Amino acid sequence: MSEMRDLIGTLPDQLRWAADIDPPMVPLRSEAVVAGMGGSGIAGDIAAVIAEAQGARVTVHKSYGLPEWVGGDTVVVAVSHSGNTEETLSAAGEAVARGIPLVTVSVGGELESLGGAVARVALPDSPQPRASAGRLAGAVLRVLEGSGVLASTGPDLREAASVVEEVLAGADAEVDRIAGALRGRVAVIYGGAGVGVVAASRWKAQINENGKAPAFWATLPEANHNEIVGWTAHPDLSRDSMAVVFLDDEHDHPRVTLRSIVTRDLMARSVPIAGVVSSRGISPLARVMALSVIGDLVSVRLAELANVDPVPVDIIEDLKQRLAGSGE
Ligand code: F6R
């Protein structure tokens, strides 16, 4: 079994680790911005979907600086596994410069030594940020709870841990089937607005980084208003070289559920449907993690089928080094 597959198996323990930490003491605020990129940034996407279900406001920021509107009634959470991601450091620096409470979540790096943070959550090290999704998301949720933006997150973290454990125990056949259908193809992952699309973006990133393969995501209902037309253009090309996975969440709007069924029926004329995966669990956190972990496993299976090591992402490191060497 690969190292990355073993790391995915630690996801339930990661979520329980987060459930066991105390929410940090930070100033109470009415809303939050979570700044982070890639395997760390997904923690913000997960937090935003949970916030939406609670009627709270969490904005995800995946670039330099901070939006102009961010001000005194906001807490900024900067999440970077390495602590050295320049976009996240830029957002964190901007929060300090504007006097907005900043909480950092990282293993170490420059983020740890940045002055001016009101609190810091130190993560245990891991070979890759994306293998630490449970701790990253869990830590961000605990911070948002500490700042009063989210209600208690411990029970959802524990439920998500149990649901992921169940999924891991019984996913082999589904994973083999979907990976077999995606093998050698460009994957496109569809999810409904909310839980589904966050999981779809995680699938895409995991297929990119673990499977070393191109992948894209789209969301319903939006794709019904544009993308569905695009699929009619080159059926010979898409039939041979692409495949689509649909992620369904039981809490999708009923019209989104209907759209998903009709959309795959129409799309099946021009592209193979590699699978339809359904969420499990009650809380949005459990549902997003249940959908995501199947994608994690599929991405590792794709790596095995392509005979590549899922762990290293050399081209990301090369790119970061090239940028670090340029003062632009
Ligand atoms: C690597 C990975 C990347 C990084 C991203 C940001 O496993 O998933 O997407 O997460 O380049 O780096 P960090 O997470 O260190 O801020």
Residues whose N, C-alpha, C, O or C-beta is under 5 A from the ligand:
A	BS01	F6R	M37 G38 G39 S40 V79 S80 H81 S82 G83 T85 Q128 P129 R130
